[in-house]
Amino acid sequence: MKREQAIIIGGGMAGKLIAAAISPYFLHVQILEKDPQPENKNTVRKGIPQAHHIHALLHAGDHALERLFPGFQKDMIKRGSIKIDSLRDLAWFHHGVWKLRYKSGYPTLLQTRPLLETYIEERVNQTANITYVYGTKVQSFLLTDDQSKVCGVEVLKENKINKVSGDLVIDTSGSVSFTKGWLEKQGKTVPEEKVDIGLCYATRKFTLPEPPNDFKIKIIYPNPAKETIGGTLSMIENNQCIVTLNGYLNSLNPAEVKDEQGFIHKTAMLPLPDIYQELQKGTSESETAIYKVPHIMWRHFERVNLPAGLVVAGDSICRIDPVFGQGMSIAALEALAIRDYIASTSPTGQLKKLQKQLAKIIAPAWLMVLCEDFRFDEVKGKKPLGLKVLQWYVKQIFLLSAKNKSIYKDLVRVTNLVSPAALLFKPATIIEVLKLKKEDVEKIDS
Ligand SMILES: Cc1cc2nc3c(=O)[nH]c(=O)nc-3n(C[C@H](O)[C@H](O)[C@H](O)COP(=O)(O)OP(=O)(O)OC[C@H]3O[C@@H](n4cnc5c(N)ncnc54)[C@H](O)[C@@H]3O)c2cc1C
């Protein structure tokens, strides 16, 4: 027996992926999106302004998308995505060293977020029992008479308030989600971790006369604590490249990178001049897009006694530091977890453990991000236990990734969310870490 109707609040990446994942278990799935339908399919909507910026797809996300939409990779390549070998074609400068480059057999795709999202939206719209409704803002949840279960939502559409009922409501409205505030009005406190990082993104697209012949994506990450601004140049569809600058602790001033000249000038200030040198020959193809992430946050809904029939997912739970490219992949992993959970419970079954499972997907990614973000002295927030030791160990791993193939491969698997962090604590790796000479580390730091 299938459940009747699922309602998804917000048609961003998490909303679409979860709708696709759970559609076999419901007669009908409705995605309610507040934005009006865009006239052109590749337009960046008001509700997802981050789509102007570089969006890396980690291996975990790539694999999950292939499971949700069989044929995904082939289709995307036909549409212009660039298939790369993640270790050979990525030039990654981090903690003062270049990571090794070699053929790994770990492929991934490069493309703009609109190219990716348009494809996913098309696949979702091809699913007979999913309806994607634009121009519908969800304002509140509806509760059963005994207040124990969410049984639908109240929406604002064309200035009219309506009610939409459903067996399951999944909030994927992103970091602006009203669920925490709504629960608090019901007397339930949602514990929240917040870390102030003062991050600013600035992005422009360029055409280069010749694509770079020795890489497809180059990341120049700042060496904390003394450097705070990094940059990435990634090839994308239509023979263009996208260049993103990211500055922590409010060190990137949007006014200084607003015009082409200011933007290119800033790339010259990066720890290495590589991106600046590429852009000398480039032609700018867009305005500068700016996005600020003053803080990252994790709302711990798994610690709250949520009413039955309500699940929270995607950025509504956790806005993670986007520099590490994890958000869409976490959403894709959550979609698979929600699907598997629903598949294994009866239509009247409880969903309490599901919220805890979603928290388990977020936890390792969140710790990885805190480990790196707290290397900047002025980042403010609650530090995890044992942070100093973890930071020391992970730094050795980063440095070893410049000369040890096997350790680098393990690091790539962990940062791409396909293997647990335990992979970096194998006895052979611990021995290599302990052998790394103090002078080597100091040389890089100086
Ligand atoms: C600058 C930046 C760069 C990023 N780079 C990467 C990257 O490289 N790789 C990566 O994987 N991730 C990246 N991310 C993260 C990624 O964009 C998100 O994690 C991912 O898209 C999942 O978001 P979401 O769908 O949960 O929320 P959102 O993208 O915020 O979508 C929420 C949707 O809900 C709608 N909505 C909001 N309120 C309501 C309401 N009341 N009723 C109806 N609809 C509503 C909004 O209009 C929107 O469409 C980046 C994020 C930022 C900010």
The ligand as an SDF file (V2000), in Angstrom:
LIG
                    3D

 53 58  0  0  0  0  0  0  0  0999 V2000
   27.9870   30.4810   -2.3500 C   0  0  0  0  0  0  0  0  0  0  0  0
   27.6400   29.0150   -2.2820 C   0  0  0  0  0  0  0  0  0  0  0  0
   28.3900   28.0920   -2.9880 C   0  0  0  0  0  0  0  0  0  0  0  0
   28.0780   26.7390   -2.9180 C   0  0  0  0  0  0  0  0  0  0  0  0
   28.8720   25.8330   -3.5430 N   0  0  0  0  0  0  0  0  0  0  0  0
   28.5640   24.5250   -3.4890 C   0  0  0  0  0  0  0  0  0  0  0  0
   29.3520   23.5670   -4.1530 C   0  0  0  0  0  0  0  0  0  0  0  0
   30.3980   23.8780   -4.7320 O   0  0  0  0  0  0  0  0  0  0  0  0
   28.9610   22.2650   -4.1150 N   0  0  0  0  0  0  0  0  0  0  0  0
   27.8530   21.8800   -3.4160 C   0  0  0  0  0  0  0  0  0  0  0  0
   27.5290   20.6890   -3.4150 O   0  0  0  0  0  0  0  0  0  0  0  0
   27.1110   22.7550   -2.7460 N   0  0  0  0  0  0  0  0  0  0  0  0
   27.4230   24.0600   -2.7600 C   0  0  0  0  0  0  0  0  0  0  0  0
   26.6520   24.9580   -2.0740 N   0  0  0  0  0  0  0  0  0  0  0  0
   25.5240   24.4700   -1.2520 C   0  0  0  0  0  0  0  0  0  0  0  0
   24.3090   24.1850   -2.0960 C   0  0  0  0  0  0  0  0  0  0  0  0
   23.9490   25.2890   -2.8730 O   0  0  0  0  0  0  0  0  0  0  0  0
   23.1420   23.7420   -1.1890 C   0  0  0  0  0  0  0  0  0  0  0  0
   23.5920   23.0470   -0.0930 O   0  0  0  0  0  0  0  0  0  0  0  0
   22.2220   22.8200   -1.9340 C   0  0  0  0  0  0  0  0  0  0  0  0
   21.7550   23.4660   -3.0790 O   0  0  0  0  0  0  0  0  0  0  0  0
   21.0170   22.3600   -1.1130 C   0  0  0  0  0  0  0  0  0  0  0  0
   20.2230   23.4510   -0.8260 O   0  0  0  0  0  0  0  0  0  0  0  0
   18.6840   23.2970   -0.4540 P   0  0  0  0  0  0  0  0  0  0  0  0
   17.9310   22.7850   -1.6210 O   0  0  0  0  0  0  0  0  0  0  0  0
   18.5770   22.5720    0.8240 O   0  0  0  0  0  0  0  0  0  0  0  0
   18.2750   24.8080   -0.1610 O   0  0  0  0  0  0  0  0  0  0  0  0
   18.1900   26.0530   -1.1500 P   0  0  0  0  0  0  0  0  0  0  0  0
   19.1460   25.9440   -2.2580 O   0  0  0  0  0  0  0  0  0  0  0  0
   18.2650   27.2640   -0.2890 O   0  0  0  0  0  0  0  0  0  0  0  0
   16.7260   25.9300   -1.7860 O   0  0  0  0  0  0  0  0  0  0  0  0
   15.5860   26.2350   -1.0270 C   0  0  0  0  0  0  0  0  0  0  0  0
   14.4000   26.4530   -1.9700 C   0  0  0  0  0  0  0  0  0  0  0  0
   13.2420   26.6510   -1.1730 O   0  0  0  0  0  0  0  0  0  0  0  0
   12.5180   27.7870   -1.6520 C   0  0  0  0  0  0  0  0  0  0  0  0
   11.7830   28.3150   -0.4890 N   0  0  0  0  0  0  0  0  0  0  0  0
   12.2860   28.9920    0.5790 C   0  0  0  0  0  0  0  0  0  0  0  0
   11.2910   29.2770    1.4540 N   0  0  0  0  0  0  0  0  0  0  0  0
   10.1630   28.7620    0.9390 C   0  0  0  0  0  0  0  0  0  0  0  0
    8.8110   28.7160    1.3850 C   0  0  0  0  0  0  0  0  0  0  0  0
    8.4350   29.2560    2.5610 N   0  0  0  0  0  0  0  0  0  0  0  0
    7.8840   28.1190    0.5820 N   0  0  0  0  0  0  0  0  0  0  0  0
    8.2290   27.5640   -0.6080 C   0  0  0  0  0  0  0  0  0  0  0  0
    9.5070   27.5830   -1.0910 N   0  0  0  0  0  0  0  0  0  0  0  0
   10.4650   28.1590   -0.3150 C   0  0  0  0  0  0  0  0  0  0  0  0
   13.5900   28.7070   -2.2160 C   0  0  0  0  0  0  0  0  0  0  0  0
   13.0680   29.6270   -3.1480 O   0  0  0  0  0  0  0  0  0  0  0  0
   14.5460   27.6820   -2.8710 C   0  0  0  0  0  0  0  0  0  0  0  0
   14.1470   27.3730   -4.1710 O   0  0  0  0  0  0  0  0  0  0  0  0
   26.9660   26.3160   -2.1200 C   0  0  0  0  0  0  0  0  0  0  0  0
   26.2210   27.2490   -1.4020 C   0  0  0  0  0  0  0  0  0  0  0  0
   26.5690   28.5800   -1.4580 C   0  0  0  0  0  0  0  0  0  0  0  0
   25.7830   29.5560   -0.6280 C   0  0  0  0  0  0  0  0  0  0  0  0
  1  2  1  0
  2  3  1  0
  2 52  2  0
  3  4  2  0
  4  5  1  0
  4 50  1  0
  5  6  2  0
  6  7  1  0
  6 13  1  0
  7  8  2  0
  7  9  1  0
  9 10  1  0
 10 11  2  0
 10 12  1  0
 12 13  2  0
 13 14  1  0
 14 15  1  0
 14 50  1  0
 15 16  1  0
 16 17  1  0
 16 18  1  0
 18 19  1  0
 18 20  1  0
 20 21  1  0
 20 22  1  0
 22 23  1  0
 23 24  1  0
 24 25  2  0
 24 26  1  0
 24 27  1  0
 27 28  1  0
 28 29  2  0
 28 30  1  0
 28 31  1  0
 31 32  1  0
 32 33  1  0
 33 34  1  0
 33 48  1  0
 34 35  1  0
 35 36  1  0
 35 46  1  0
 36 37  1  0
 36 45  1  0
 37 38  2  0
 38 39  1  0
 39 40  1  0
 39 45  2  0
 40 41  1  0
 40 42  2  0
 42 43  1  0
 43 44  2  0
 44 45  1  0
 46 47  1  0
 46 48  1  0
 48 49  1  0
 50 51  2  0
 51 52  1  0
 52 53  1  0
M  END
$$$$
